[in-house]
Amino acid sequence: MDTLYLFTDGSVHVQSKIGYGACLFLPEKELEAETLKQRVQIKRFENTSSTRLELQTLLWALSALE
């Protein structure tokens, strides 16, 4: 089985409850910075909190594997 690395993060503006989650899938550990920038995916989430956004981002990223 091949290894796939998944990195996620998110940030929320507390007053507006709007946040952005990002994920990055890597088939190998070491890639150049320019390649990494091109692979980052970002999604906007509304009516969320910081904890909820972290979970939403993870679930969104995992659903992309299907």
Secondary structure, DSSP 4 states (H G I P E B T S, - for coil): ----EEEEEEEEETTTTEEEEEEEEESSS---HHHHHHH-EEEEE-S--HHHHHHHHHHHHHHTT-
